[in-house]
Amino acid sequence: MEIDQSVELRLELPVATPGRECPEVSCRGRVVRTVSPSDNEPWPGSAVIIEDYDFLPPPTDLTLLSAW
């Protein structure tokens, strides 16, 4: 990824209560740093600054709707 490249991420946030759905967040930002693979770290990496975000509505459960 290139520095200053715009990115959009969709993250699922963990919840502390079992059985509850994890909320999702849509984030927009840009790349501020990249790391090339090396002998110690075989995978490339990027650091992103989040400039804006929106919590997404929970998904509707289509299996409940189809029962009606």
PDB file of N, H, CA, C and O in Angstrom:
ATOM      1  N   MET A   1       0.847  -1.172   0.000  1.00  0.00           N
ATOM      2  CA  MET A   1       0.000   0.000   0.000  1.00  0.00           C
ATOM      3  C   MET A   1       0.893   1.236   0.000  1.00  0.00           C
ATOM      4  O   MET A   1       1.983   1.239   0.574  1.00  0.00           O
ATOM      5  N   GLU A   2       0.417   2.258  -0.641  1.00  0.00           N
ATOM      6  H   GLU A   2      -0.467   2.256  -1.107  1.00  0.00           H
ATOM      7  CA  GLU A   2       1.186   3.489  -0.756  1.00  0.00           C
ATOM      8  C   GLU A   2       0.827   4.457   0.382  1.00  0.00           C
ATOM      9  O   GLU A   2      -0.312   4.474   0.847  1.00  0.00           O
ATOM     10  N   ILE A   3       1.797   5.256   0.823  1.00  0.00           N
ATOM     11  H   ILE A   3       2.722   5.242   0.444  1.00  0.00           H
ATOM     12  CA  ILE A   3       1.550   6.301   1.814  1.00  0.00           C
ATOM     13  C   ILE A   3       0.506   7.272   1.243  1.00  0.00           C
ATOM     14  O   ILE A   3       0.553   7.612   0.060  1.00  0.00           O
ATOM     15  N   ASP A   4      -0.418   7.708   2.072  1.00  0.00           N
ATOM     16  H   ASP A   4      -0.456   7.431   3.033  1.00  0.00           H
ATOM     17  CA  ASP A   4      -1.522   8.615   1.747  1.00  0.00           C
ATOM     18  C   ASP A   4      -2.618   7.970   0.901  1.00  0.00           C
ATOM     19  O   ASP A   4      -3.542   8.658   0.468  1.00  0.00           O
ATOM     20  N   GLN A   5      -2.532   6.667   0.658  1.00  0.00           N
ATOM     21  H   GLN A   5      -1.781   6.107   1.009  1.00  0.00           H
ATOM     22  CA  GLN A   5      -3.595   5.972  -0.065  1.00  0.00           C
ATOM     23  C   GLN A   5      -4.845   5.919   0.813  1.00  0.00           C
ATOM     24  O   GLN A   5      -4.754   5.599   1.998  1.00  0.00           O
ATOM     25  N   SER A   6      -6.003   6.230   0.245  1.00  0.00           N
ATOM     26  H   SER A   6      -6.076   6.490  -0.718  1.00  0.00           H
ATOM     27  CA  SER A   6      -7.270   6.139   0.970  1.00  0.00           C
ATOM     28  C   SER A   6      -7.668   4.681   1.117  1.00  0.00           C
ATOM     29  O   SER A   6      -7.495   3.880   0.199  1.00  0.00           O
ATOM     30  N   VAL A   7      -8.203   4.348   2.283  1.00  0.00           N
ATOM     31  H   VAL A   7      -8.344   4.999   3.030  1.00  0.00           H
ATOM     32  CA  VAL A   7      -8.651   2.980   2.545  1.00  0.00           C
ATOM     33  C   VAL A   7      -9.997   3.009   3.251  1.00  0.00           C
ATOM     34  O   VAL A   7     -10.344   3.982   3.919  1.00  0.00           O
ATOM     35  N   GLU A   8     -10.736   1.943   3.094  1.00  0.00           N
ATOM     36  H   GLU A   8     -10.453   1.152   2.551  1.00  0.00           H
ATOM     37  CA  GLU A   8     -11.972   1.755   3.850  1.00  0.00           C
ATOM     38  C   GLU A   8     -11.883   0.398   4.516  1.00  0.00           C
ATOM     39  O   GLU A   8     -11.566  -0.601   3.869  1.00  0.00           O
ATOM     40  N   LEU A   9     -12.162   0.361   5.807  1.00  0.00           N
ATOM     41  H   LEU A   9     -12.419   1.172   6.333  1.00  0.00           H
ATOM     42  CA  LEU A   9     -12.083  -0.870   6.590  1.00  0.00           C
ATOM     43  C   LEU A   9     -13.448  -1.151   7.197  1.00  0.00           C
ATOM     44  O   LEU A   9     -14.197  -0.230   7.525  1.00  0.00           O
ATOM     45  N   ARG A  10     -13.754  -2.403   7.340  1.00  0.00           N
ATOM     46  H   ARG A  10     -13.145  -3.150   7.074  1.00  0.00           H
ATOM     47  CA  ARG A  10     -14.979  -2.810   8.031  1.00  0.00           C
ATOM     48  C   ARG A  10     -14.538  -3.704   9.175  1.00  0.00           C
ATOM     49  O   ARG A  10     -13.984  -4.781   8.953  1.00  0.00           O
ATOM     50  N   LEU A  11     -14.783  -3.260  10.394  1.00  0.00           N
ATOM     51  H   LEU A  11     -15.233  -2.385  10.575  1.00  0.00           H
ATOM     52  CA  LEU A  11     -14.305  -3.965  11.579  1.00  0.00           C
ATOM     53  C   LEU A  11     -15.475  -4.510  12.381  1.00  0.00           C
ATOM     54  O   LEU A  11     -16.517  -3.865  12.503  1.00  0.00           O
ATOM     55  N   GLU A  12     -15.290  -5.702  12.923  1.00  0.00           N
ATOM     56  H   GLU A  12     -14.444  -6.226  12.825  1.00  0.00           H
ATOM     57  CA  GLU A  12     -16.270  -6.292  13.825  1.00  0.00           C
ATOM     58  C   GLU A  12     -15.719  -6.145  15.238  1.00  0.00           C
ATOM     59  O   GLU A  12     -14.631  -6.635  15.539  1.00  0.00           O
ATOM     60  N   LEU A  13     -16.474  -5.467  16.108  1.00  0.00           N
ATOM     61  H   LEU A  13     -17.359  -5.069  15.864  1.00  0.00           H
ATOM     62  CA  LEU A  13     -16.024  -5.225  17.468  1.00  0.00           C
ATOM     63  C   LEU A  13     -16.432  -6.379  18.376  1.00  0.00           C
ATOM     64  O   LEU A  13     -17.564  -6.856  18.294  1.00  0.00           O
ATOM     65  N   PRO A  14     -15.530  -6.832  19.239  1.00  0.00           N
ATOM     66  CA  PRO A  14     -15.890  -7.922  20.152  1.00  0.00           C
ATOM     67  C   PRO A  14     -16.872  -7.429  21.219  1.00  0.00           C
ATOM     68  O   PRO A  14     -16.875  -6.253  21.583  1.00  0.00           O
ATOM     69  N   VAL A  15     -17.693  -8.337  21.704  1.00  0.00           N
ATOM     70  H   VAL A  15     -17.691  -9.293  21.407  1.00  0.00           H
ATOM     71  CA  VAL A  15     -18.623  -8.011  22.785  1.00  0.00           C
ATOM     72  C   VAL A  15     -18.310  -8.887  23.987  1.00  0.00           C
ATOM     73  O   VAL A  15     -17.801  -9.999  23.846  1.00  0.00           O
ATOM     74  N   ALA A  16     -18.620  -8.375  25.170  1.00  0.00           N
ATOM     75  H   ALA A  16     -19.033  -7.472  25.285  1.00  0.00           H
ATOM     76  CA  ALA A  16     -18.318  -9.102  26.398  1.00  0.00           C
ATOM     77  C   ALA A  16     -19.429 -10.085  26.757  1.00  0.00           C
ATOM     78  O   ALA A  16     -19.200 -11.003  27.544  1.00  0.00           O
ATOM     79  N   THR A  17     -20.628  -9.914  26.198  1.00  0.00           N
ATOM     80  H   THR A  17     -20.814  -9.168  25.559  1.00  0.00           H
ATOM     81  CA  THR A  17     -21.759 -10.758  26.544  1.00  0.00           C
ATOM     82  C   THR A  17     -21.914 -11.879  25.515  1.00  0.00           C
ATOM     83  O   THR A  17     -22.165 -11.601  24.342  1.00  0.00           O
ATOM     84  N   PRO A  18     -21.771 -13.137  25.931  1.00  0.00           N
ATOM     85  CA  PRO A  18     -21.950 -14.242  24.988  1.00  0.00           C
ATOM     86  C   PRO A  18     -23.360 -14.252  24.404  1.00  0.00           C
ATOM     87  O   PRO A  18     -24.329 -13.936  25.096  1.00  0.00           O
ATOM     88  N   GLY A  19     -23.466 -14.615  23.134  1.00  0.00           N
ATOM     89  H   GLY A  19     -22.680 -14.871  22.572  1.00  0.00           H
ATOM     90  CA  GLY A  19     -24.771 -14.688  22.492  1.00  0.00           C
ATOM     91  C   GLY A  19     -25.216 -13.415  21.813  1.00  0.00           C
ATOM     92  O   GLY A  19     -26.175 -13.431  21.041  1.00  0.00           O
ATOM     93  N   ARG A  20     -24.548 -12.319  22.080  1.00  0.00           N
ATOM     94  H   ARG A  20     -23.770 -12.306  22.708  1.00  0.00           H
ATOM     95  CA  ARG A  20     -24.906 -11.056  21.420  1.00  0.00           C
ATOM     96  C   ARG A  20     -24.117 -10.927  20.131  1.00  0.00           C
ATOM     97  O   ARG A  20     -22.990 -11.412  20.031  1.00  0.00           O
ATOM     98  N   GLU A  21     -24.719 -10.265  19.135  1.00  0.00           N
ATOM     99  H   GLU A  21     -25.635  -9.871  19.216  1.00  0.00           H
ATOM    100  CA  GLU A  21     -24.019 -10.038  17.876  1.00  0.00           C
ATOM    101  C   GLU A  21     -22.952  -8.966  18.054  1.00  0.00           C
ATOM    102  O   GLU A  21     -23.132  -8.011  18.811  1.00  0.00           O
ATOM    103  N   CYS A  22     -21.854  -9.135  17.357  1.00  0.00           N
ATOM    104  H   CYS A  22     -21.708  -9.910  16.742  1.00  0.00           H
ATOM    105  CA  CYS A  22     -20.771  -8.155  17.397  1.00  0.00           C
ATOM    106  C   CYS A  22     -21.138  -6.966  16.507  1.00  0.00           C
ATOM    107  O   CYS A  22     -21.482  -7.154  15.340  1.00  0.00           O
ATOM    108  N   PRO A  23     -21.068  -5.746  17.045  1.00  0.00           N
ATOM    109  CA  PRO A  23     -21.345  -4.579  16.196  1.00  0.00           C
ATOM    110  C   PRO A  23     -20.232  -4.390  15.166  1.00  0.00           C
ATOM    111  O   PRO A  23     -19.075  -4.728  15.414  1.00  0.00           O
ATOM    112  N   GLU A  24     -20.603  -3.845  14.009  1.00  0.00           N
ATOM    113  H   GLU A  24     -21.543  -3.571  13.808  1.00  0.00           H
ATOM    114  CA  GLU A  24     -19.629  -3.577  12.948  1.00  0.00           C
ATOM    115  C   GLU A  24     -19.481  -2.073  12.759  1.00  0.00           C
ATOM    116  O   GLU A  24     -20.426  -1.306  12.941  1.00  0.00           O
ATOM    117  N   VAL A  25     -18.255  -1.672  12.385  1.00  0.00           N
ATOM    118  H   VAL A  25     -17.487  -2.295  12.237  1.00  0.00           H
ATOM    119  CA  VAL A  25     -17.941  -0.276  12.149  1.00  0.00           C
ATOM    120  C   VAL A  25     -17.301  -0.153  10.770  1.00  0.00           C
ATOM    121  O   VAL A  25     -16.395  -0.915  10.432  1.00  0.00           O
ATOM    122  N   SER A  26     -17.770   0.801   9.980  1.00  0.00           N
ATOM    123  H   SER A  26     -18.507   1.419  10.254  1.00  0.00           H
ATOM    124  CA  SER A  26     -17.154   1.117   8.691  1.00  0.00           C
ATOM    125  C   SER A  26     -16.245   2.317   8.919  1.00  0.00           C
ATOM    126  O   SER A  26     -16.706   3.381   9.333  1.00  0.00           O
ATOM    127  N   CYS A  27     -14.948   2.147   8.648  1.00  0.00           N
ATOM    128  H   CYS A  27     -14.573   1.283   8.311  1.00  0.00           H
ATOM    129  CA  CYS A  27     -13.955   3.196   8.890  1.00  0.00           C
ATOM    130  C   CYS A  27     -13.326   3.641   7.573  1.00  0.00           C
ATOM    131  O   CYS A  27     -13.077   2.828   6.683  1.00  0.00           O
ATOM    132  N   ARG A  28     -13.078   4.929   7.466  1.00  0.00           N
ATOM    133  H   ARG A  28     -13.281   5.589   8.188  1.00  0.00           H
ATOM    134  CA  ARG A  28     -12.371   5.489   6.319  1.00  0.00           C
ATOM    135  C   ARG A  28     -11.143   6.219   6.833  1.00  0.00           C
ATOM    136  O   ARG A  28     -11.191   6.901   7.857  1.00  0.00           O
ATOM    137  N   GLY A  29     -10.048   6.069   6.113  1.00  0.00           N
ATOM    138  H   GLY A  29     -10.008   5.516   5.281  1.00  0.00           H
ATOM    139  CA  GLY A  29      -8.808   6.712   6.540  1.00  0.00           C
ATOM    140  C   GLY A  29      -7.771   6.666   5.438  1.00  0.00           C
ATOM    141  O   GLY A  29      -8.088   6.557   4.254  1.00  0.00           O
ATOM    142  N   ARG A  30      -6.506   6.754   5.870  1.00  0.00           N
ATOM    143  H   ARG A  30      -6.249   6.843   6.832  1.00  0.00           H
ATOM    144  CA  ARG A  30      -5.415   6.744   4.898  1.00  0.00           C
ATOM    145  C   ARG A  30      -4.196   6.078   5.512  1.00  0.00           C
ATOM    146  O   ARG A  30      -4.032   6.036   6.731  1.00  0.00           O
ATOM    147  N   VAL A  31      -3.352   5.564   4.643  1.00  0.00           N
ATOM    148  H   VAL A  31      -3.485   5.598   3.653  1.00  0.00           H
ATOM    149  CA  VAL A  31      -2.127   4.878   5.067  1.00  0.00           C
ATOM    150  C   VAL A  31      -1.101   5.927   5.488  1.00  0.00           C
ATOM    151  O   VAL A  31      -0.856   6.888   4.759  1.00  0.00           O
ATOM    152  N   VAL A  32      -0.504   5.742   6.664  1.00  0.00           N
ATOM    153  H   VAL A  32      -0.703   4.961   7.256  1.00  0.00           H
ATOM    154  CA  VAL A  32       0.511   6.681   7.150  1.00  0.00           C
ATOM    155  C   VAL A  32       1.908   6.050   7.244  1.00  0.00           C
ATOM    156  O   VAL A  32       2.906   6.760   7.358  1.00  0.00           O
ATOM    157  N   ARG A  33       1.973   4.698   7.197  1.00  0.00           N
ATOM    158  H   ARG A  33       1.162   4.121   7.105  1.00  0.00           H
ATOM    159  CA  ARG A  33       3.272   4.029   7.278  1.00  0.00           C
ATOM    160  C   ARG A  33       3.137   2.631   6.705  1.00  0.00           C
ATOM    161  O   ARG A  33       2.093   1.993   6.845  1.00  0.00           O
ATOM    162  N   THR A  34       4.186   2.159   6.065  1.00  0.00           N
ATOM    163  H   THR A  34       5.034   2.677   5.952  1.00  0.00           H
ATOM    164  CA  THR A  34       4.219   0.777   5.583  1.00  0.00           C
ATOM    165  C   THR A  34       5.493   0.109   6.075  1.00  0.00           C
ATOM    166  O   THR A  34       6.497   0.773   6.334  1.00  0.00           O
ATOM    167  N   VAL A  35       5.440  -1.208   6.201  1.00  0.00           N
ATOM    168  H   VAL A  35       4.624  -1.747   5.990  1.00  0.00           H
ATOM    169  CA  VAL A  35       6.586  -1.998   6.641  1.00  0.00           C
ATOM    170  C   VAL A  35       6.774  -3.119   5.627  1.00  0.00           C
ATOM    171  O   VAL A  35       5.843  -3.876   5.349  1.00  0.00           O
ATOM    172  N   SER A  36       7.967  -3.222   5.084  1.00  0.00           N
ATOM    173  H   SER A  36       8.723  -2.607   5.310  1.00  0.00           H
ATOM    174  CA  SER A  36       8.284  -4.278   4.123  1.00  0.00           C
ATOM    175  C   SER A  36       8.620  -5.567   4.853  1.00  0.00           C
ATOM    176  O   SER A  36       9.053  -5.533   6.005  1.00  0.00           O
ATOM    177  N   PRO A  37       8.423  -6.705   4.192  1.00  0.00           N
ATOM    178  CA  PRO A  37       8.821  -7.975   4.817  1.00  0.00           C
ATOM    179  C   PRO A  37      10.323  -7.988   5.109  1.00  0.00           C
ATOM    180  O   PRO A  37      11.111  -7.354   4.407  1.00  0.00           O
ATOM    181  N   SER A  38      10.699  -8.714   6.146  1.00  0.00           N
ATOM    182  H   SER A  38      10.059  -9.229   6.716  1.00  0.00           H
ATOM    183  CA  SER A  38      12.110  -8.838   6.522  1.00  0.00           C
ATOM    184  C   SER A  38      12.367 -10.256   7.014  1.00  0.00           C
ATOM    185  O   SER A  38      11.461 -11.089   7.012  1.00  0.00           O
ATOM    186  N   ASP A  39      13.586 -10.530   7.431  1.00  0.00           N
ATOM    187  H   ASP A  39      14.322  -9.853   7.433  1.00  0.00           H
ATOM    188  CA  ASP A  39      13.913 -11.853   7.972  1.00  0.00           C
ATOM    189  C   ASP A  39      13.122 -12.139   9.247  1.00  0.00           C
ATOM    190  O   ASP A  39      12.744 -13.282   9.501  1.00  0.00           O
ATOM    191  N   ASN A  40      12.870 -11.094  10.056  1.00  0.00           N
ATOM    192  H   ASN A  40      13.177 -10.165   9.850  1.00  0.00           H
ATOM    193  CA  ASN A  40      12.150 -11.261  11.322  1.00  0.00           C
ATOM    194  C   ASN A  40      10.636 -11.234  11.150  1.00  0.00           C
ATOM    195  O   ASN A  40       9.918 -11.806  11.970  1.00  0.00           O
ATOM    196  N   GLU A  41      10.144 -10.591  10.120  1.00  0.00           N
ATOM    197  H   GLU A  41      10.728 -10.125   9.454  1.00  0.00           H
ATOM    198  CA  GLU A  41       8.707 -10.454   9.891  1.00  0.00           C
ATOM    199  C   GLU A  41       8.422 -10.707   8.410  1.00  0.00           C
ATOM    200  O   GLU A  41       8.669  -9.831   7.580  1.00  0.00           O
ATOM    201  N   PRO A  42       7.904 -11.898   8.064  1.00  0.00           N
ATOM    202  CA  PRO A  42       7.754 -12.254   6.657  1.00  0.00           C
ATOM    203  C   PRO A  42       6.589 -11.572   5.929  1.00  0.00           C
ATOM    204  O   PRO A  42       6.484 -11.680   4.708  1.00  0.00           O
ATOM    205  N   TRP A  43       5.724 -10.880   6.651  1.00  0.00           N
ATOM    206  H   TRP A  43       5.809 -10.792   7.644  1.00  0.00           H
ATOM    207  CA  TRP A  43       4.541 -10.271   6.033  1.00  0.00           C
ATOM    208  C   TRP A  43       4.672  -8.755   5.976  1.00  0.00           C
ATOM    209  O   TRP A  43       5.201  -8.149   6.908  1.00  0.00           O
ATOM    210  N   PRO A  44       4.201  -8.134   4.904  1.00  0.00           N
ATOM    211  CA  PRO A  44       4.179  -6.661   4.861  1.00  0.00           C
ATOM    212  C   PRO A  44       3.119  -6.134   5.814  1.00  0.00           C
ATOM    213  O   PRO A  44       2.194  -6.855   6.186  1.00  0.00           O
ATOM    214  N   GLY A  45       3.256  -4.882   6.206  1.00  0.00           N
ATOM    215  H   GLY A  45       4.008  -4.295   5.903  1.00  0.00           H
ATOM    216  CA  GLY A  45       2.287  -4.278   7.107  1.00  0.00           C
ATOM    217  C   GLY A  45       2.047  -2.823   6.765  1.00  0.00           C
ATOM    218  O   GLY A  45       2.834  -2.200   6.052  1.00  0.00           O
ATOM    219  N   SER A  46       0.961  -2.293   7.274  1.00  0.00           N
ATOM    220  H   SER A  46       0.322  -2.799   7.853  1.00  0.00           H
ATOM    221  CA  SER A  46       0.620  -0.889   7.058  1.00  0.00           C
ATOM    222  C   SER A  46      -0.012  -0.325   8.325  1.00  0.00           C
ATOM    223  O   SER A  46      -0.691  -1.042   9.060  1.00  0.00           O
ATOM    224  N   ALA A  47       0.212   0.942   8.571  1.00  0.00           N
ATOM    225  H   ALA A  47       0.764   1.524   7.973  1.00  0.00           H
ATOM    226  CA  ALA A  47      -0.462   1.662   9.650  1.00  0.00           C
ATOM    227  C   ALA A  47      -1.433   2.641   8.995  1.00  0.00           C
ATOM    228  O   ALA A  47      -1.085   3.353   8.053  1.00  0.00           O
ATOM    229  N   VAL A  48      -2.654   2.658   9.516  1.00  0.00           N
ATOM    230  H   VAL A  48      -2.937   2.080  10.281  1.00  0.00           H
ATOM    231  CA  VAL A  48      -3.716   3.487   8.940  1.00  0.00           C
ATOM    232  C   VAL A  48      -4.252   4.413  10.015  1.00  0.00           C
ATOM    233  O   VAL A  48      -4.487   3.991  11.148  1.00  0.00           O
ATOM    234  N   ILE A  49      -4.446   5.677   9.658  1.00  0.00           N
ATOM    235  H   ILE A  49      -4.256   6.020   8.738  1.00  0.00           H
ATOM    236  CA  ILE A  49      -5.106   6.613  10.558  1.00  0.00           C
ATOM    237  C   ILE A  49      -6.589   6.645  10.165  1.00  0.00           C
ATOM    238  O   ILE A  49      -6.921   6.818   8.993  1.00  0.00           O
ATOM    239  N   ILE A  50      -7.467   6.479  11.147  1.00  0.00           N
ATOM    240  H   ILE A  50      -7.197   6.339  12.099  1.00  0.00           H
ATOM    241  CA  ILE A  50      -8.905   6.501  10.894  1.00  0.00           C
ATOM    242  C   ILE A  50      -9.370   7.954  10.979  1.00  0.00           C
ATOM    243  O   ILE A  50      -9.207   8.614  12.005  1.00  0.00           O
ATOM    244  N   GLU A  51      -9.945   8.432   9.892  1.00  0.00           N
ATOM    245  H   GLU A  51     -10.077   7.895   9.058  1.00  0.00           H
ATOM    246  CA  GLU A  51     -10.386   9.824   9.816  1.00  0.00           C
ATOM    247  C   GLU A  51     -11.887   9.982   9.995  1.00  0.00           C
ATOM    248  O   GLU A  51     -12.358  11.062  10.353  1.00  0.00           O
ATOM    249  N   ASP A  52     -12.655   8.902   9.747  1.00  0.00           N
ATOM    250  H   ASP A  52     -12.272   8.025   9.456  1.00  0.00           H
ATOM    251  CA  ASP A  52     -14.106   8.959   9.878  1.00  0.00           C
ATOM    252  C   ASP A  52     -14.614   7.540  10.091  1.00  0.00           C
ATOM    253  O   ASP A  52     -13.994   6.588   9.617  1.00  0.00           O
ATOM    254  N   TYR A  53     -15.723   7.382  10.789  1.00  0.00           N
ATOM    255  H   TYR A  53     -16.227   8.155  11.174  1.00  0.00           H
ATOM    256  CA  TYR A  53     -16.291   6.053  10.997  1.00  0.00           C
ATOM    257  C   TYR A  53     -17.796   6.146  11.195  1.00  0.00           C
ATOM    258  O   TYR A  53     -18.321   7.188  11.585  1.00  0.00           O
ATOM    259  N   ASP A  54     -18.477   5.047  10.923  1.00  0.00           N
ATOM    260  H   ASP A  54     -18.050   4.200  10.606  1.00  0.00           H
ATOM    261  CA  ASP A  54     -19.923   4.924  11.127  1.00  0.00           C
ATOM    262  C   ASP A  54     -20.198   3.536  11.680  1.00  0.00           C
ATOM    263  O   ASP A  54     -19.665   2.544  11.183  1.00  0.00           O
ATOM    264  N   PHE A  55     -21.041   3.469  12.719  1.00  0.00           N
ATOM    265  H   PHE A  55     -21.474   4.275  13.123  1.00  0.00           H
ATOM    266  CA  PHE A  55     -21.503   2.174  13.199  1.00  0.00           C
ATOM    267  C   PHE A  55     -22.565   1.678  12.233  1.00  0.00           C
ATOM    268  O   PHE A  55     -23.476   2.423  11.874  1.00  0.00           O
ATOM    269  N   LEU A  56     -22.454   0.431  11.812  1.00  0.00           N
ATOM    270  H   LEU A  56     -21.714  -0.174  12.104  1.00  0.00           H
ATOM    271  CA  LEU A  56     -23.387  -0.137  10.853  1.00  0.00           C
ATOM    272  C   LEU A  56     -24.587  -0.735  11.577  1.00  0.00           C
ATOM    273  O   LEU A  56     -24.444  -1.243  12.689  1.00  0.00           O
ATOM    274  N   PRO A  57     -25.771  -0.683  10.964  1.00  0.00           N
ATOM    275  CA  PRO A  57     -26.933  -1.293  11.607  1.00  0.00           C
ATOM    276  C   PRO A  57     -26.755  -2.802  11.684  1.00  0.00           C
ATOM    277  O   PRO A  57     -26.099  -3.394  10.827  1.00  0.00           O
ATOM    278  N   PRO A  58     -27.334  -3.427  12.702  1.00  0.00           N
ATOM    279  CA  PRO A  58     -27.206  -4.881  12.801  1.00  0.00           C
ATOM    280  C   PRO A  58     -27.892  -5.552  11.614  1.00  0.00           C
ATOM    281  O   PRO A  58     -28.886  -5.042  11.098  1.00  0.00           O
ATOM    282  N   PRO A  59     -27.360  -6.693  11.182  1.00  0.00           N
ATOM    283  CA  PRO A  59     -27.992  -7.391  10.055  1.00  0.00           C
ATOM    284  C   PRO A  59     -29.349  -7.940  10.463  1.00  0.00           C
ATOM    285  O   PRO A  59     -29.554  -8.302  11.622  1.00  0.00           O
ATOM    286  N   THR A  60     -30.268  -8.002   9.521  1.00  0.00           N
ATOM    287  H   THR A  60     -30.102  -7.708   8.580  1.00  0.00           H
ATOM    288  CA  THR A  60     -31.565  -8.612   9.808  1.00  0.00           C
ATOM    289  C   THR A  60     -31.418 -10.113   9.640  1.00  0.00           C
ATOM    290  O   THR A  60     -30.714 -10.580   8.745  1.00  0.00           O
ATOM    291  N   ASP A  61     -32.069 -10.847  10.484  1.00  0.00           N
ATOM    292  H   ASP A  61     -32.641 -10.468  11.211  1.00  0.00           H
ATOM    293  CA  ASP A  61     -32.002 -12.299  10.435  1.00  0.00           C
ATOM    294  C   ASP A  61     -33.064 -12.804   9.463  1.00  0.00           C
ATOM    295  O   ASP A  61     -34.247 -12.845   9.802  1.00  0.00           O
ATOM    296  N   LEU A  62     -32.646 -13.191   8.254  1.00  0.00           N
ATOM    297  H   LEU A  62     -31.685 -13.158   7.978  1.00  0.00           H
ATOM    298  CA  LEU A  62     -33.575 -13.619   7.217  1.00  0.00           C
ATOM    299  C   LEU A  62     -34.264 -14.933   7.561  1.00  0.00           C
ATOM    300  O   LEU A  62     -35.345 -15.212   7.042  1.00  0.00           O
ATOM    301  N   THR A  63     -33.664 -15.747   8.426  1.00  0.00           N
ATOM    302  H   THR A  63     -32.786 -15.521   8.849  1.00  0.00           H
ATOM    303  CA  THR A  63     -34.319 -17.000   8.784  1.00  0.00           C
ATOM    304  C   THR A  63     -35.567 -16.740   9.601  1.00  0.00           C
ATOM    305  O   THR A  63     -36.535 -17.493   9.496  1.00  0.00           O
ATOM    306  N   LEU A  64     -35.571 -15.681  10.422  1.00  0.00           N
ATOM    307  H   LEU A  64     -34.785 -15.070  10.507  1.00  0.00           H
ATOM    308  CA  LEU A  64     -36.770 -15.341  11.182  1.00  0.00           C
ATOM    309  C   LEU A  64     -37.849 -14.789  10.255  1.00  0.00           C
ATOM    310  O   LEU A  64     -39.031 -15.074  10.447  1.00  0.00           O
ATOM    311  N   LEU A  65     -37.464 -14.012   9.265  1.00  0.00           N
ATOM    312  H   LEU A  65     -36.504 -13.779   9.109  1.00  0.00           H
ATOM    313  CA  LEU A  65     -38.432 -13.444   8.343  1.00  0.00           C
ATOM    314  C   LEU A  65     -39.071 -14.514   7.459  1.00  0.00           C
ATOM    315  O   LEU A  65     -40.255 -14.426   7.136  1.00  0.00           O
ATOM    316  N   SER A  66     -38.285 -15.528   7.065  1.00  0.00           N
ATOM    317  H   SER A  66     -37.323 -15.599   7.327  1.00  0.00           H
ATOM    318  CA  SER A  66     -38.818 -16.543   6.168  1.00  0.00           C
ATOM    319  C   SER A  66     -39.796 -17.479   6.884  1.00  0.00           C
ATOM    320  O   SER A  66     -40.584 -18.159   6.226  1.00  0.00           O
ATOM    321  N   ALA A  67     -39.760 -17.526   8.225  1.00  0.00           N
ATOM    322  H   ALA A  67     -39.120 -16.974   8.760  1.00  0.00           H
ATOM    323  CA  ALA A  67     -40.680 -18.379   8.977  1.00  0.00           C
ATOM    324  C   ALA A  67     -42.097 -17.820   8.941  1.00  0.00           C
ATOM    325  O   ALA A  67     -43.051 -18.562   9.175  1.00  0.00           O
ATOM    326  N   TRP A  68     -42.254 -16.549   8.658  1.00  0.00           N
ATOM    327  H   TRP A  68     -41.478 -15.947   8.468  1.00  0.00           H
ATOM    328  CA  TRP A  68     -43.588 -15.939   8.626  1.00  0.00           C
ATOM    329  C   TRP A  68     -44.175 -16.197   7.315  1.00  0.00           C
ATOM    330  O   TRP A  68     -45.302 -15.778   7.050  1.00  0.00           O
TER     331      TRP A  68
END
